[in-house]
Amino acid sequence: MSCDRVREEKKALRRTIRTKMRSEWTEEYRQTVSERVCEQIETFLPFVRSHSIALYCAMADEVDLTAILERYQGEKRLLIPRVEGDDINFYTYQSDSLVTSEDYKILEPTAAVEEAVDPAEIELILVPGLAFDPHGGRMGRGKGYYDRFFARCPHALRVAVTSSMQIVDQIPLEPWDVTMHYIISDSKTYEVRD
């Protein structure tokens, strides 16, 4: 399948998922999903065993990991991303040093650039996305930030966090799209490691 065809299929799938989420993704639904996903993360053995964990501050249409951030801040090294040009870098999470980014309206760290964490130190990444499939396929928002970061961090375990509403049969993938090792949804954890 040509890259143009894959891009068109992704665009159509993004529209479908966004339409579905506009009608079904209420704040109450998000809270319920987020609680269930956080509970599953806490008992997920790779999370339990990892110390240096990359995660994120959620946008309004993403699973909210605030409970994990608050509960494990003193116990594990939690890292959150900041968009810098065409890339993301991760910084140590400190709840009192976050600002809302102008571009994406999400909380980001205010740390100095030289404080970015070496990707080699990250053991596990909890990854958001717009849609996933049971084979580990991921579709983000189309900017490629995470795929480029994964190339710098190939050893880390990639774990998608999502609602069951965002799991589709098949994500159309381009050659540079990176698949997940696990998917944690509100209803099931999928192991898709190759």
N, CA and C of each residue as an Amber inpcrd file, in Angstrom:
protein
   582
   0.8450000  -1.1800000   0.0000000   0.0000000   0.0000000   0.0000000
   0.8920000   1.2460000   0.0000000   0.5790000   2.2320000  -0.8260000
   1.4000000   3.4280000  -0.9300000   1.2600000   4.2840000   0.3220000
   2.3050000   5.1090000   0.5620000   2.2780000   5.9960000   1.7410000
   1.1250000   6.9900000   1.6440000   0.8190000   7.4700000   0.4210000
  -0.3010000   8.4060000   0.2550000  -1.6110000   7.7530000   0.6600000
  -1.7800000   6.5050000   0.2710000  -3.0050000   5.7660000   0.5970000
  -3.1220000   5.5680000   2.1120000  -1.9870000   5.2180000   2.7470000
  -1.9820000   5.0330000   4.2090000  -2.3350000   6.3450000   4.9020000
  -1.7610000   7.4590000   4.4180000  -2.0590000   8.7610000   5.0190000
  -3.5500000   9.0980000   4.9170000  -4.1410000   8.8020000   3.7680000
  -5.5750000   9.0520000   3.5770000  -6.4130000   8.1860000   4.5240000
  -6.0140000   6.9300000   4.6670000  -6.7340000   6.0400000   5.5870000
  -6.6180000   6.5360000   7.0280000  -5.4240000   7.0180000   7.3980000
  -5.2420000   7.5580000   8.7510000  -6.1220000   8.7870000   8.9680000
  -6.1640000   9.6710000   7.9850000  -6.9980000  10.8710000   8.1000000
  -8.4550000  10.4890000   8.3340000  -8.9270000   9.5210000   7.5480000
 -10.3200000   9.0770000   7.6790000 -10.5610000   8.4530000   9.0520000
  -9.6140000   7.6490000   9.5230000  -9.7540000   7.0160000  10.8340000
  -9.7250000   8.0660000  11.9490000  -8.8450000   9.0620000  11.8280000
  -8.8080000  10.1440000  12.8250000 -10.1650000  10.8420000  12.9000000
 -10.7490000  11.1330000  11.7310000 -12.0700000  11.7910000  11.7040000
 -13.1180000  10.9240000  12.3920000 -13.1050000   9.6320000  12.0920000
 -14.0820000   8.7010000  12.6810000 -13.9470000   8.6500000  14.2000000
 -12.7040000   8.4990000  14.6720000 -12.4650000   8.4130000  16.1250000
 -12.8580000   9.7220000  16.8030000 -12.4810000  10.8580000  16.2210000
 -12.8040000  12.1540000  16.8370000 -14.3140000  12.3750000  16.8980000
 -15.0190000  11.9810000  15.8480000 -16.4790000  12.1170000  15.8360000
 -17.0950000  11.2620000  16.9370000 -16.6410000  10.0240000  17.0390000
 -17.1440000   9.1170000  18.0700000 -16.8630000   9.6820000  19.4710000
 -15.6500000  10.2080000  19.6580000 -15.2900000  10.7230000  20.9790000
 -16.0680000  11.9850000  21.3320000 -16.3460000  12.8290000  20.3320000
 -17.1380000  14.0390000  20.6110000 -18.5120000  13.6720000  21.1740000
 -19.0830000  12.5700000  20.6800000 -20.4180000  12.2030000  21.1560000
 -20.4030000  11.3380000  22.4120000 -19.3210000  10.5820000  22.6480000
 -19.3180000   9.6240000  23.7650000 -18.3250000   9.9330000  24.8880000
 -17.3200000  10.7560000  24.6290000 -16.2540000  11.0120000  25.6070000
 -16.6860000  12.1360000  26.5390000 -17.4950000  11.8100000  27.5330000
 -17.9320000  12.8040000  28.5150000 -16.9020000  12.8520000  29.6460000
 -16.9940000  13.8500000  30.4820000 -16.0730000  13.9520000  31.6280000
 -16.2820000  12.7720000  32.5780000 -17.5250000  12.3540000  32.7380000
 -17.8150000  11.2050000  33.6010000 -17.1870000   9.9230000  33.0280000
 -17.3180000   9.7400000  31.7100000 -16.7170000   8.5680000  31.0540000
 -15.1930000   8.6090000  31.2200000 -14.6050000   9.7750000  31.0050000
 -13.1530000   9.9240000  31.1400000 -12.6890000   9.5640000  32.5510000
 -13.4160000  10.0270000  33.5530000 -13.0490000   9.7240000  34.9400000
 -13.0900000   8.2250000  35.2110000 -14.1530000   7.5770000  34.7630000
 -14.3030000   6.1300000  34.9710000 -13.1850000   5.3710000  34.2730000
 -12.9400000   5.7030000  33.0070000 -11.8780000   5.0480000  32.2300000
 -10.5240000   5.2760000  32.8980000 -10.2520000   6.5180000  33.2860000
  -8.9580000   6.8610000  33.8860000  -8.7240000   6.0990000  35.1790000
  -9.7600000   5.9870000  36.0180000  -9.6280000   5.2250000  37.2710000
  -9.2880000   3.7660000  36.9870000 -10.0060000   3.1750000  36.0400000
  -9.7700000   1.7620000  35.7120000  -8.3770000   1.5420000  35.1360000
  -7.9630000   2.4320000  34.2360000  -6.6350000   2.2920000  33.6260000
  -5.5520000   2.4660000  34.6910000  -5.6900000   3.4530000  35.5570000
  -4.6840000   3.6680000  36.6120000  -4.5970000   2.4600000  37.5380000
  -5.7370000   1.8600000  37.8620000  -5.7330000   0.6510000  38.7000000
  -4.9620000  -0.4800000  38.0020000  -5.1620000  -0.6240000  36.6940000
  -4.4550000  -1.6780000  35.9610000  -2.9590000  -1.3930000  35.8860000
  -2.5990000  -0.1170000  35.7110000  -1.1800000   0.2480000  35.6510000
  -0.4930000  -0.1300000  36.9610000  -1.1560000   0.1430000  38.0880000
  -0.5410000  -0.1110000  39.3960000  -0.2400000  -1.5780000  39.6510000
  -0.9680000  -2.4700000  39.0040000  -0.7110000  -3.9010000  39.1920000
   0.0360000  -4.5140000  38.0010000   0.3720000  -3.7020000  37.0270000
   1.0760000  -4.1410000  35.8220000   2.5520000  -4.3630000  36.1810000
   3.0000000  -5.6030000  36.1090000   4.3250000  -5.9680000  36.6180000
   5.4710000  -5.1100000  36.0650000   5.5360000  -4.8300000  34.7660000
   6.6220000  -3.9720000  34.2830000   6.6110000  -2.5810000  34.9330000
   5.4310000  -2.0440000  35.2450000   5.3570000  -0.7610000  35.9480000
   5.8830000  -0.9150000  37.3710000   5.4460000  -1.9720000  38.0460000
   5.8670000  -2.2160000  39.4300000   7.3950000  -2.3210000  39.5030000
   7.9970000  -2.9890000  38.5300000   9.4490000  -3.2350000  38.5420000
  10.2790000  -2.0630000  38.0300000   9.6680000  -1.1460000  37.2930000
  10.4250000  -0.0340000  36.7030000  10.5590000   1.1140000  37.6900000
  11.6750000   1.8160000  37.5820000  11.8960000   2.9840000  38.4280000
  11.7670000   4.2800000  37.6170000  12.3390000   4.3020000  36.4200000
  12.3520000   5.5070000  35.5930000  11.2750000   5.3730000  34.5160000
  10.1710000   6.0960000  34.7010000   8.9830000   5.8990000  33.8810000
   8.5580000   7.2150000  33.2280000   8.4160000   7.1840000  31.8980000
   7.9120000   8.3430000  31.1620000   6.4020000   8.2150000  31.0410000
   5.6960000   9.2860000  31.3230000   4.2590000   9.3220000  31.1340000
   3.8770000  10.7010000  30.6390000   2.6980000  11.2040000  30.8960000
   2.2820000  12.4740000  30.3010000   1.2170000  13.1330000  31.1680000
   1.0420000  14.4270000  30.9590000  -0.0920000  15.1580000  31.5210000
  -1.1460000  15.1760000  30.4130000  -2.3290000  14.6950000  30.7190000
  -3.3350000  14.4090000  29.6940000  -4.0100000  15.6510000  29.1170000
  -4.3250000  15.5260000  27.8170000  -5.2260000  16.4660000  27.1650000
  -6.6490000  16.0330000  27.5580000  -7.6380000  16.8480000  27.2350000
  -9.0180000  16.5770000  27.6610000  -9.5780000  15.2800000  27.0840000
  -9.0290000  14.8160000  25.9600000  -9.5520000  13.5870000  25.3490000
  -8.5970000  12.4050000  25.5150000  -7.7930000  12.4510000  26.5620000
  -6.8610000  11.3540000  26.8530000  -7.1130000  10.8000000  28.2540000
  -6.6820000   9.5710000  28.4670000  -6.7580000   8.9670000  29.7910000
  -5.9110000   9.8200000  30.7510000  -6.4980000  10.1880000  31.8590000
  -5.8530000  11.0520000  32.8500000  -5.0250000  10.2040000  33.8170000
  -3.7320000  10.4560000  33.8650000  -2.8300000   9.6910000  34.7350000
  -2.4400000  10.4540000  36.0000000  -3.2090000  11.4730000  36.3540000
  -2.8920000  12.2770000  37.5360000  -2.7580000  11.4150000  38.7930000
  -3.6070000  10.4120000  38.9380000  -3.5420000   9.5450000  40.1300000
  -2.1830000   8.8560000  40.2240000  -1.6290000   8.4100000  39.1070000
  -0.3050000   7.7690000  39.0930000   0.7690000   8.8010000  39.4170000
   0.6630000   9.9740000  38.7940000   1.6460000  11.0310000  39.0400000
   1.6840000  11.4020000  40.5220000   0.5230000  11.5590000  41.1250000
   0.4680000  11.9630000  42.5350000   0.9160000  10.8430000  43.4740000
   0.5040000   9.6240000  43.1740000   0.7780000   8.4980000  44.0690000
   2.2420000   8.0680000  44.0590000   2.8910000   8.1690000  42.9040000
   4.2420000   7.5980000  42.7820000   5.3490000   8.6440000  42.6450000
   5.0020000   9.9200000  42.8040000   5.9860000  10.9840000  42.6320000
   7.2180000  10.8020000  43.5200000   7.0340000  10.3880000  44.7530000
   8.1690000  10.2200000  45.6590000   8.8340000   8.8630000  45.5760000
   8.1540000   7.9150000  44.9470000   8.6130000   6.5290000  44.9480000
   9.3680000   6.1300000  43.6770000   8.9680000   6.7190000  42.5500000
   9.5940000   6.4010000  41.2640000  10.0510000   7.6940000  40.6090000
  10.8990000   7.5580000  39.6200000  11.3350000   8.7210000  38.8470000
  10.3480000   8.8820000  37.6900000   9.4090000   9.7970000  37.8480000
   8.3720000  10.0160000  36.8450000   8.7900000  11.1670000  35.9360000
   8.5980000  10.9730000  34.6450000   9.0590000  11.9330000  33.6470000
   7.9000000  12.3290000  32.7450000   7.8180000  13.6100000  32.4060000
   6.7750000  14.0450000  31.4800000   7.4070000  14.8380000  30.3340000
   6.7290000  14.8440000  29.1740000   7.3350000  15.4530000  27.9920000
   7.0730000  16.9450000  27.8600000   7.9590000  17.5610000  27.0800000
   7.7530000  18.9380000  26.6280000   8.0860000  18.9640000  25.1410000
   7.2310000  19.5900000  24.3640000   7.4820000  19.7370000  22.9300000
   8.5550000  20.7930000  22.7470000   9.5870000  20.4330000  21.9780000
  10.6840000  21.3550000  21.6850000  10.9820000  21.2560000  20.1930000
  10.4390000  22.2030000  19.4320000  10.6040000  22.1520000  17.9800000
   9.8290000  20.9690000  17.4200000  10.5290000  20.0850000  16.7120000
   9.8940000  18.9050000  16.1210000  10.0010000  17.6720000  17.0100000
  10.4940000  17.8330000  18.2170000  10.7240000  16.6840000  19.0930000
  10.0750000  16.8930000  20.4540000  10.0630000  15.7990000  21.2170000
   9.7190000  15.9080000  22.6290000  10.9200000  15.4280000  23.4300000
  11.0960000  16.0330000  24.5800000  12.0850000  15.5730000  25.5460000
  11.3640000  15.4100000  26.8690000  11.8900000  14.5240000  27.7070000
  11.2470000  14.2420000  28.9870000  12.0460000  14.8460000  30.1350000
  11.3050000  15.3180000  31.1350000  11.8730000  15.9680000  32.3120000
  11.2440000  15.3700000  33.5620000  11.9710000  15.4390000  34.6710000
  11.4510000  14.9450000  35.9430000  10.1740000  15.6980000  36.3050000
   9.1530000  14.9310000  36.6510000   7.8560000  15.5120000  37.0100000
   7.9480000  16.2020000  38.3610000   7.5660000  17.4650000  38.3880000
   7.4340000  18.2310000  39.6280000   6.1380000  19.0180000  39.5070000
   5.1670000  18.6450000  40.3090000   3.8210000  19.2120000  40.1520000
   3.7850000  20.7300000  40.2940000   4.7410000  21.2860000  41.0370000
   4.7230000  22.7300000  41.2590000   5.4920000  23.5230000  40.2020000
   6.0290000  22.8440000  39.1820000   6.7750000  23.5770000  38.1520000
   6.2720000  23.2240000  36.7470000   4.9450000  23.2810000  36.5970000
   4.3290000  23.0060000  35.3060000   3.6350000  24.2630000  34.7980000
   3.6350000  24.4320000  33.4870000   2.8810000  25.5220000  32.8710000
   2.0600000  24.9480000  31.7230000   0.9640000  25.6120000  31.3960000
   0.1370000  25.1780000  30.2730000   0.7560000  25.7020000  28.9840000
   1.0570000  24.7940000  28.0620000   1.6800000  25.2020000  26.8030000
   0.6790000  25.9780000  25.9550000   1.1860000  26.9500000  25.2100000
   0.3110000  27.7540000  24.3560000  -0.1910000  26.9370000  23.1730000
   0.6740000  26.0980000  22.6010000   0.3110000  25.3490000  21.3920000
  -0.7040000  24.2450000  21.6550000  -0.4630000  23.4410000  22.6870000
  -1.2770000  22.2410000  22.8930000  -2.1970000  22.2970000  24.0990000
  -2.0830000  23.3510000  24.8930000  -2.9410000  23.5160000  26.0830000
  -2.8190000  22.3330000  27.0440000  -1.5840000  21.8300000  27.1900000
  -1.3240000  20.7650000  28.1580000  -0.2460000  21.2400000  29.1240000
  -0.2230000  20.6210000  30.3000000   0.8010000  20.9730000  31.2740000
   2.1460000  20.4130000  30.8330000   3.1470000  21.2720000  30.8590000
   4.5070000  20.8650000  30.5010000   5.4800000  21.3560000  31.5690000
   6.6220000  20.6620000  31.6980000   7.6260000  21.0830000  32.6850000
   8.3240000  22.3780000  32.2650000   8.7600000  23.1350000  33.2560000
   9.4660000  24.3910000  32.9820000  10.9760000  24.2470000  33.1340000
  11.4740000  23.0400000  33.3330000  12.9050000  22.8020000  33.5650000
  13.7490000  23.3220000  32.4030000  14.9980000  23.6380000  32.7110000
  15.9400000  24.0830000  31.6760000  16.2350000  22.9340000  30.7200000
  16.5010000  23.2600000  29.4670000  16.7370000  22.2630000  28.4130000
  17.8180000  21.2600000  28.8120000  18.8490000  21.7370000  29.4880000
  19.9450000  20.8250000  29.8720000  19.5250000  19.8060000  30.9350000
  18.3370000  19.9740000  31.5060000  17.8280000  19.0110000  32.4840000
  17.0330000  17.8700000  31.8420000  16.9420000  17.8720000  30.5100000
  16.2270000  16.7800000  29.8180000  16.8820000  15.4510000  30.1830000
  16.0540000  14.4420000  30.3900000  16.5310000  13.1220000  30.7980000
  17.0920000  12.3870000  29.5820000  18.2230000  11.7270000  29.7690000
  18.8110000  10.9080000  28.7190000  17.8380000   9.7730000  28.3940000
  17.3960000   9.6390000  27.1290000  16.4450000   8.5750000  26.7820000
  16.9170000   7.1800000  27.1990000  18.2230000   6.9720000  27.2900000
  18.7590000   5.6650000  27.6840000  18.3800000   5.3000000  29.1160000
  18.0030000   6.2850000  29.9320000  17.6520000   6.0340000  31.3260000
  16.1880000   5.6250000  31.5110000  15.3760000   5.7560000  30.4750000
  13.9430000   5.4710000  30.5810000  13.7000000   3.9760000  30.3940000
  13.0090000   3.3860000  31.3620000  12.7180000   1.9430000  31.3090000
  11.3730000   1.6410000  30.6680000  10.3990000   2.4950000  30.9120000
   9.0310000   2.2320000  30.4660000   8.3820000   3.5580000  30.0800000
   7.6080000   3.5470000  28.9900000   6.9090000   4.7570000  28.5370000
   5.4180000   4.4500000  28.4610000   4.6150000   5.2040000  29.1870000
   3.1590000   5.1200000  29.0850000   2.7480000   6.1190000  28.0030000
   2.1470000   5.6110000  26.9330000   1.9810000   6.3840000  25.7000000
   0.5160000   6.6980000  25.4070000   0.1970000   7.9790000  25.1850000
  -1.1550000   8.3160000  24.7510000  -1.2820000   8.1390000  23.2410000
  -2.4860000   8.2460000  22.7430000  -2.7120000   8.1810000  21.3000000
  -4.1790000   8.3570000  21.0060000  -4.4710000   8.5470000  19.7430000
  -5.8610000   8.7190000  19.3300000  -6.5430000   7.3710000  19.1410000
  -5.7740000   6.3790000  18.6300000  -6.3350000   5.0380000  18.4280000
  -5.2060000   4.0080000  18.4430000  -5.5860000   2.7710000  18.8060000
  -4.6440000   1.6550000  18.8480000  -5.3410000   0.4300000  18.2840000
  -4.5410000  -0.5680000  17.8790000  -5.1450000  -1.8450000  17.5010000
  -4.5440000  -2.9560000  18.3530000  -5.1780000  -4.1290000  18.4010000
  -4.7110000  -5.2140000  19.2840000  -3.3390000  -5.7750000  18.9060000
  -2.8000000  -5.3590000  17.7600000  -1.4790000  -5.8270000  17.3220000
  -0.3710000  -4.8490000  17.7300000  -0.7460000  -3.7910000  18.4480000
   0.2440000  -2.8110000  18.9000000   0.3340000  -1.5840000  18.0290000
  -0.4490000  -1.5280000  16.9570000  -0.4470000  -0.3400000  16.1030000
  -0.9560000   0.8680000  16.8640000  -0.3330000   2.0180000  16.6150000
  -0.7110000   3.2610000  17.2930000  -0.9000000   4.3590000  16.2660000
  -1.9340000   5.1530000  16.4720000  -2.1290000   6.3470000  15.6640000
  -2.2020000   7.5340000  16.6030000  -1.2330000   8.4270000  16.4840000
  -1.2220000   9.6340000  17.3060000  -1.9970000  10.7400000  16.6240000
  -1.5710000  11.9560000  16.8770000  -2.2700000  13.1130000  16.3210000
  -1.6770000  13.5820000  14.9990000  -0.6470000  12.8760000  14.5310000
  -0.1270000  13.1650000  13.1990000   1.1540000  13.9730000  13.1510000
   1.7000000  14.3320000  14.3000000   2.9350000  15.1330000  14.3170000
   4.1950000  14.2760000  14.4080000   4.0770000  13.0150000  14.8330000
   5.2190000  12.1070000  14.8820000   6.1610000  12.2870000  16.0640000
   5.7740000  13.0750000  17.0680000   6.6670000  13.3260000  18.2090000
   7.1000000  12.0290000  18.8860000   6.1330000  11.1800000  19.2000000
   6.4620000   9.9490000  19.9280000   7.2640000   8.9880000  19.0600000
   6.8920000   8.8250000  17.7910000   7.6550000   7.9170000  16.9310000
   9.1250000   8.3380000  16.8430000   9.3680000   9.6380000  16.7200000
  10.7670000  10.1090000  16.6820000  11.4560000   9.8630000  18.0190000
  10.7210000  10.0470000  19.1260000  11.3390000   9.7970000  20.4300000
  11.6540000   8.3190000  20.6100000  10.7530000   7.4350000  20.1850000
  10.9960000   5.9910000  20.3110000  12.2960000   5.5860000  19.6140000
  12.6200000   6.2310000  18.5190000  13.8630000   5.9160000  17.7980000
  15.0810000   6.2410000  18.6590000  14.9580000   7.2110000  19.5650000
  16.0480000   7.5820000  20.4670000  16.0520000   6.7220000  21.7340000
  15.0050000   5.9210000  21.9020000  14.7920000   5.1930000  23.1550000
  14.3080000   3.7690000  22.8450000  15.0120000   3.0230000  21.9810000
  14.4860000   1.7440000  21.4990000  14.3800000   0.6460000  22.5500000
  15.1340000   0.7610000  23.6340000  15.1710000  -0.2700000  24.6740000
  13.9770000  -0.2000000  25.6270000  13.3050000   0.9690000  25.7020000
  12.2320000   1.1610000  26.6840000  10.9870000   0.3740000  26.2770000
  10.2800000  -0.1000000  27.2700000   9.0240000  -0.8100000  27.0510000
   7.9470000   0.2240000  26.7340000   7.2650000   0.0570000  25.5990000
   6.2400000   0.9960000  25.1490000   4.8560000   0.4460000  25.5050000
   4.1420000   1.1840000  26.3630000   2.8440000   0.7260000  26.8680000
   1.7870000   1.7830000  26.5520000   0.8650000   1.4380000  25.6610000
  -0.2270000   2.3440000  25.3200000  -1.2340000   2.3780000  26.4570000
  -1.7710000   3.5580000  26.7440000  -2.8750000   3.6810000  27.6930000
  -4.0310000   4.3410000  26.9510000  -5.2010000   3.6960000  27.0240000
  -6.3080000   4.1490000  26.1910000  -7.6390000   3.6510000  26.7300000
  -8.7060000   4.1630000  26.1600000 -10.0450000   3.6470000  26.4710000
 -10.3840000   2.5690000  25.4490000 -11.2630000   1.6660000  25.8130000
 -11.6630000   0.6180000  24.8740000 -12.3450000   1.2090000  23.6430000
 -12.9200000   2.4000000  23.7670000 -13.5430000   3.0910000  22.6370000
 -12.5230000   3.4200000  21.5390000 -11.2580000   3.5340000  21.9030000
 -10.2150000   3.9460000  20.9530000  -9.4570000   2.7660000  20.3440000
  -9.9040000   1.5550000  20.6290000  -9.2470000   0.3800000  20.0480000
 -10.0220000  -0.0350000  18.8040000  -9.3140000  -0.0890000  17.6860000
  -9.9130000  -0.4310000  16.3980000  -9.2800000  -1.7260000  15.8830000
  -9.8690000  -2.3020000  14.8490000  -9.3580000  -3.5760000  14.3150000
  -7.9360000  -3.4600000  13.7740000  -7.6740000  -2.3970000  13.0180000
  -6.3590000  -2.2770000  12.3600000  -6.0200000  -0.8160000  12.1270000
  -4.8450000  -0.4090000  12.5620000  -4.3330000   0.9310000  12.2820000
  -3.5080000   0.8450000  10.9980000  -3.7460000   1.6990000  10.0190000
  -2.8760000   1.7140000   8.8390000  -1.5070000   2.2810000   9.2450000
  -0.4530000   1.5310000   9.0030000   0.8800000   1.9380000   9.4700000
   1.7970000   2.3210000   8.3150000   2.6020000   3.3510000   8.5690000
   3.6530000   3.7500000   7.6470000   4.9540000   3.1320000   8.1550000
   5.9850000   3.0680000   7.3090000   7.2140000   2.3710000   7.7030000
   7.8480000   2.8790000   9.0030000   7.6830000   4.1550000   9.2920000
   8.3210000   4.7350000  10.4830000   7.4420000   4.6490000  11.7320000
   6.2240000   4.1710000  11.6040000   5.3500000   4.0470000  12.7730000
   5.8600000   2.9370000  13.6880000   5.9530000   3.2570000  14.9690000
   6.4730000   2.3120000  15.9580000   5.3040000   1.6780000  16.7060000
   5.3420000   0.3610000  16.8490000   4.2600000  -0.3350000  17.5450000
   4.5320000  -0.4140000  19.0520000   3.4730000  -0.7110000  19.7810000
   3.5360000  -0.8190000  21.2320000   3.8510000  -2.2580000  21.6400000
   4.4090000  -2.4130000  22.8430000   4.6390000  -3.7480000  23.4080000
   3.4060000  -4.2390000  24.1640000   2.6920000  -3.2990000  24.8020000
   1.4790000  -3.6190000  25.5610000   0.4580000  -2.5060000  25.3260000
  -0.7990000  -2.8480000  25.5290000  -1.8740000  -1.8500000  25.5210000
  -2.6950000  -2.0670000  26.7910000  -2.8310000  -1.0000000  27.5790000
  -3.6820000  -1.0640000  28.7720000  -4.9080000  -0.2030000  28.5020000
  -6.0790000  -0.8540000  28.4820000  -7.3310000  -0.1100000  28.3290000
  -8.1410000  -0.2840000  29.6090000  -9.2900000   0.3550000  29.6440000
 -10.1400000   0.2440000  30.8240000 -10.7380000  -1.1520000  30.9780000
 -10.7190000  -1.9440000  29.9040000 -11.3360000  -3.2710000  29.9970000
 -10.3520000  -4.4340000  29.8850000  -9.1350000  -4.1800000  29.3700000
  -8.2370000  -5.2940000  29.1020000  -6.8030000  -4.8040000  28.9170000
  -5.8480000  -5.6790000  29.2580000  -4.4420000  -5.4190000  28.9450000
  -4.0280000  -6.4170000  27.8630000  -3.5010000  -5.8630000  26.7710000
  -3.0510000  -6.6800000  25.6500000  -1.5320000  -6.7580000  25.6720000
  -0.9800000  -7.9530000  25.5390000   0.4650000  -8.0920000  25.3520000
   0.6930000  -8.3270000  23.8730000   1.4510000  -7.4270000  23.2460000
   1.6590000  -7.5200000  21.7980000   3.1510000  -7.5020000  21.4410000
   3.9750000  -7.8230000  22.4170000   5.4390000  -7.7900000  22.1910000
   5.8190000  -8.7040000  21.0440000   6.7660000  -8.2050000  20.2600000
   7.2690000  -9.0340000  19.1570000   8.4690000  -9.8330000  19.5880000
